[in-house]
Amino acid sequence: MTIQDIPPEMQQSRMLLDMACGPLYGAAVRVVVELAIADKLRDGAKTAAELAVGGNLHPQSLYRVLRFMASRGIFAEDDEGRFALTSAADLLRSDTAGSLSAATLMLTADTMMEAGIKLLHGVRTGQCPFDHVHGAPFFEYLQEHPERAGVFDLGMAAFSDSENAPIAGSYDFSPYARVMDVGGGHGGFLVEVLKRHPALRGILYDLAHVAQGTRRLVEGGVAARAEVVSGDFFESVPRGADVYVVKRVLHDWDDAKCVKILRHCRAVVPPHGRVLVIDAVLSAGNGHDFAKAIDLMMMSVSTGRERTEPEFRALYAAAGLELTRVIPTPSMLSIVEGVPADAAG
């Protein structure tokens, strides 16, 4: 029986029950990543029993997890009970370009899952479930637990590494001389921008213990055209750039803190310059939008959220900027372009 043969009311029941099983999906993906199953299949298909050898694993239990994953298009089981890689499973290999194994481990970490389970606390109180569960705000908790911070940093780098190139290719930086990546982390996005614009110079700006971009800048072949500056974007943003990029930052913070960051950018951007916020822009209507799931994750772990275009427009206006356009990219993120309000038009 196919899904088309099932009465509509039963299809709705299955959809709701499928959603209720969601935490198990994350748990299953985490199992195969922690056991490096995709890596073990790079040379060919294997049975669960073969994969269990040497790993102190229970073959039947492993088989049940892999059978479920194959039903979702991650791995493929043949008539002999052997499992092979699919294009989706390739993304769970540790050695493949655009690997999402680290991102998966971040999203399914117990600290994140425990906060998500307490989502009702946020709905009832408006308070952050993560703070309630772990007794400290998310970023403070990471500072106190460096091993957890390492998982988070690797996971965010995996997200960024897969999206940096297509986003950098979605905006024309050629009219400008210098770009600053505010809160730019290890510098992956700045590298992609500078690689596409040989005349452009760049500045990587972040906290001293975060802005470790020297290696990435050297590996990307752009170190001669880039510098690393340490500082706190809640305190100030340096002068010296034409374009200020704020990528995957604002969704971590409430409106007041976002306006503070944007005001610091507004204070230093020249009249001809641009402020580019790169974040998800939530779609209107009832259609599927992965960013709305990420928004629930943000609600679980921080005071931040994903925003709509009108909400970004309001943030820009409060900071003395005018939103000029929203540019979609091949990733889930868009480029929200703004200019000094008195320079618009």
Secondary structure by P-SEA (a helix, b strand, c coil): cccccccaaaaaaaaaaaaaaaaaaaaaaaaaaaacccccccccccccccccccccccaaaaaaaaaaaaaaccbbbccccbbbbcaaaaaacccccccaaaaaaaaacaaaaaaaaaaaaaaacccccccccccccaaaaaaacaaaaaaaaaaaaaaaaacaaaaaaacccccccbbbbccccccaaaaaaaaacccbbbbbbcccccccaaaaaaaacccccbbbbbbbccccccccccbbbbccccccccaaaaaaaaaaaaacccccbbbbbbcccccccccccaaaaaaaaaaacccbbbbcaaaaaaaaaaacccccbbbbccccbbbbccccccccc
